[in-house]
Amino acid sequence: MAECHPVGFQWVAEAKARGAKVFHVDPRFTRTSAFADKHVPIRAGSDIVLLGALVNHVLVNELDFREYVLAYTNAATIVSEHFQDTEDLDGLFSGFDAQERKYDPSSWAYEGATEASDEAAAGLRGERREGGHRHAEAAGSDQYGAGGAAMHPRPPTDPTLTHPRCVYQILKRHFARYTPDTVAELCGISREDFAELADAITANSGRERTTAWAYAVGWTQHSVAVQYIRTAAILQLLLGNMGRPGGGILALRGHASIQGSTDIPTLFNILPGYLPMPHAHRHEGLDDYLAKAGADTGFWGRKRSYVVSLLKAWWGEAATAENDFCFDYMPRVTGDHGHYTTVMAQIDGTVKGYFVVGENPAVGSSGGKAQRLGLANLEWLVVRDLTLVETATFWKDGPELETGEMRTEDIATEVFFLPAASHVEKEGTFTNTQRLLQWREKALDPPGDCRSDLSFYYHLGKRIRQRMSADEIDRPVRELTWDYPEEGEHADPSAEAVLREINGTGPGGRALSAYTELAPDGSTRCGCWIYCGVYADEVNQAARRRPGREQNRVALEWGWAWPANRRILYNRASADPEGRPWSERKAYIWWDAEKGEWTGDDVPDFEKNKPPDYAPPEGALAEAAIAGTDPFIMQADGKGWLYAPTGLADGPLPAHYEPHESPVRNTLYGQQANPARRIYPRPESPYNPPESSRFPYVLTTYRLTEHHTAGSMSRPLAYLAELQPELFCEVSPQLAAEAGLANGEWATIVTSRTAIEARVLVTARVRPLRIEGRTIHQVGLPYHWGWGSGGLVTGDVTNDLTPIVLDPNVYIQEGKAMTCDLRPGRRPRGKALLDLMEEYRHG
């Protein structure tokens, strides 16, 4: 966090100055480790073992915050008798289809819900096929957005937590094999270090204290990425650390508005506000879509209001109840249209054109060679960036030209480079790590032909509309609302007008103040329901800059956080079931019986006037189905899920699986790797065999403070280039001796994809670990270098080494744990590099 998120790390430093204890769990000793009270080295790809052992430690020693767990989680809920755990099936959950590599989740349901789940699963299995492929390829969670599946809001429970099929007992059995010995064997963490970490976390959790976890792509770039975070969520729920100040799980974002680009998404499978994308073969009309798009209880039960308001924002007066509010105008997905599937489709010739905006996949994406082969098979490519990134120049200077795998004269891709404005040359909001929208003023106009993304897409949209015919097929584009005020010499659309449209308007065109004002009848418009309120009272709330010294500790008038400007999600959990703070020390939100409302330092994440003793009537829907003691208001049952009965592609509980490429076997289960992981067994990006003696070392990748991602913004800058002038690999002194490497000299790093070269940095920051009775070495590589981008410093592409294997829920690549070999000296050039690859693959 100190290395990659230094601005946010100031608050860790502040917390430590006030007495907080800081642990850093990471394969490498970094700037964060130097600051922390304790560095815990770990084998890359084994975090579920560590987190699972912490869960087991809490359960075995009964250290859970029992009152919180009973009231606010699904610990007491009874699970279907049809459910079988990994303990029963040697690493698989019930419902796995080995041929399809997918789970049927019907047996994971709560007791009494299996009949409905069976019907839903049967419908999924019975979907039409085309070309031999099932249309419903997207992960189970895709059909629900962020809302989760529909279920009875009051499933059967056992408050004594003794029923053998209650979630609490299932957890105890599931995590029983995750022990300090297992942590030592698979993570390489000593029993003493584990005990120190476990004691600190549990001592700092409960009524009086809370513990927080912070993570970034070290947890997400894995084939079990979602289950990493799920394990941490289970631990935090057991310890009562969710929805409370100083607790939670903080996902650190590596760019200024990564959070914003998922809220108002650049992802193929969700709409603004985490609504699911309509599916071509699941959703015939709006009613059908809404019936399948998640639960009808909890605040997700208002989804009709969210969706209809979105459709009205996009199609305005053309969207009426009679035409389903133009729902039929919406594009549809047919399965996985993610980044890596798209690249494979480029190679296969079925994707003809590609927009690349502020990204550099030729350097920044896994399987760099496959990325470039895809680019070379396009008809056209549009690149919008600050400089001529490698993705724009691959056709004339990419590494495949040197090896003879490509020839410039054979590449027919027509490349259009359109210069972009930088962040200081445009105005608008950034949505940062903690969901906080902050308005940025434009410091100066962009030079020459450089334009903001907003201006580019707005004027592109206008030109497309001018070309539309009167044919029915063009109606969705003709009727799209596209009428923003224009400003300045280049007629840029008003960013504030766009933010106001995202905020939403009601009858008469007034700006709305909260998403609870959205209506299902078409009388409101809103571009993103979770952002409703950012323009409340016709004021740009994201532009507020009231100093913290003039406010309370929560500082609600500094920017605006979604939803409703509340700073901690599910903060009803900061009070006990009766509405009293768990402790005065941690008082945050509480029930004021005299006023009949929730109050406190933050905006309550609960209906303001719903008393703690509210009991939902039978058949209640939306928020009316949530009891006064249920803080997790977006969930169908209002509970924090220790066990996920539906919505995940790879199981209701986390289980440790080895990375797709691992030097060791999984000693916990017979199942080696995540059975539902997405793989692409293709010659363009082959895999290292598991437990291969040819690739004995663990390889992990990371970022540096001095450079920015694929390097296009930092390699051209003299000061930054001087600070980190060359690609390097970090190895321990023991590994250097074993592989014949010398500090400052060259090393060749090899996987089945290719070989690259890097300077050797011999350092004790990467230490050997004892795994399964033998020494495992780890190699660290930053990934900021490439061959071009106007860089003052250049180098080989680290991501050329990484495999294309994905988490099945969110399709993120496994870029943090793979295997490799090391050789002294520089890599071969030209055909000699291909010969070396042939030797490693088949020799």
Secondary structure, DSSP 8 states (H G I E B T S, - for coil): -TTT-HHHHHHHHHHHHTT---EEE-SS--HHHHHSSEEE---TT-HHHHHHHHHHHHHHTT-S-HHHHHHHBSTTBBB-TT---HHHHTTB-TTEETTTTEE-GGGGSBTT-HHHHHHHHHHHHTS-EETTEES--S-GGGGGTTS-----SS--B-TTS-STTBHHHHHHHHHTT--HHHHHHHT---HHHHHHHHHHHHHT-SSS----EEE-HHHHSSTTHHHHHHHHHHHHHHTT-SSSTT-SEEE--SSTTTTHHHHTT-STTEETTTEE--BTTT-SSHHHHHHHSS-SBSGGGGHHHHHHHHHHHHHGGG--GGGGGGGGGS--B-S---HHHHHHHHHHT---EEEEES--HHHHSSSHHHHHHHHTT-SEEEEEESS--HHHHHHHH-HHHHHTS--GGG---EEEEEEB--GGGS-EEEE-TTSEEEEE---S---TT-B-HHHHHHHHHHHHHHT--SSGGGHHHHTS-----EETTTTEE-HHHHHHHHH-B-GGG-B-S-GGG--TTSS-B-S-GGGTTTTGGGS-GGG-B--GGGS-TT-TTBSEETTTT-SSTTGGGGB-TTS-BS-STT--EEEETTTTEEEESS--SS-TT--TT----TT--BGGGS-TT---TTSTTSSB-SS-SSS-SS-SS----B-SS-SS--SS-S--B-TT-EE---TTS----TT-TTS-EEEEEE--TTS-TTSTTTTT-HHHHHHS-S-EEEE-HHHHHHHT--TTSEEEEE-SS-EEEEEEEE-TTS--EEETTEEE-EEEEE----S-TT-SS----GGGSS--EE-TTT--B--S-EEEEEEES----THHHHHHHHHHHH-
